[in-house]
Amino acid sequence: MNTWCPDSEMFNGMERPKLVSRDLWTQHICEACGSRILRGAHEWEQHQKGPSHRKRVLRLKKKLQSSSLAEL
């Protein structure tokens, strides 16, 4: 007889596999790309790896470095 309790992690005396939950509805906002809204960890990771995002971040870093050098 198979017994399963949804509140427990056990099924027939054995540990049942845990489901991998993807964070689908977490909202990320990319300030570097003009407050672009991305939903989910996967979409956020893919966006960060994209060429347009990386170029914008690099441009912002250079701009900050040049402005900090100008203040000295």
C-alpha positions in Angstrom: 0.0 0.0 0.0 1.4 3.4 -1.0 1.1 6.1 1.6 1.9 9.6 0.9 1.5 12.7 3.0 1.8 16.0 1.2 3.2 17.7 4.4 6.1 15.2 4.7 9.1 14.6 2.5 8.6 10.8 2.7 6.9 8.4 0.3 6.7 4.7 1.3 9.5 5.3 3.8 11.8 6.8 1.2 12.6 10.4 0.7 10.7 11.8 -2.3 12.6 14.0 -4.7 12.3 17.7 -4.1 11.0 19.8 -7.0 13.2 22.6 -8.2 11.2 25.7 -8.0 12.1 28.4 -10.5 11.7 31.9 -9.2 9.3 32.9 -12.1 7.7 36.0 -10.7 10.6 37.8 -9.0 10.9 41.2 -10.6 14.3 42.6 -11.4 14.9 46.2 -12.5 18.0 47.1 -14.6 18.9 50.7 -13.9 21.7 50.6 -16.4 19.3 49.8 -19.2 16.8 52.5 -18.4 14.8 50.8 -15.7 14.1 47.8 -17.8 11.8 45.3 -15.9 12.7 41.6 -16.1 10.7 38.8 -14.5 12.4 35.7 -13.1 15.9 34.7 -12.3 16.5 33.1 -15.7 15.4 36.2 -17.6 17.6 38.4 -15.4 20.7 36.2 -15.9 20.2 36.1 -19.6 19.8 39.9 -19.7 23.0 40.4 -17.8 24.9 38.2 -20.2 23.6 40.1 -23.2 25.9 42.4 -25.3 23.8 45.5 -25.0 23.6 45.3 -21.2 27.3 44.7 -20.9 28.1 47.6 -23.2 25.9 49.9 -21.1 27.4 48.8 -17.8 30.9 49.3 -19.3 30.0 52.8 -20.5 28.6 53.7 -17.1 31.7 52.5 -15.3 34.0 54.5 -17.6 31.8 57.6 -17.1 31.9 57.2 -13.3 35.7 56.7 -13.4 36.3 59.8 -15.5 34.0 61.9 -13.3 35.8 60.8 -10.1 39.2 61.6 -11.7 37.9 65.0 -12.7 37.0 65.8 -9.1 40.6 65.2 -7.9 
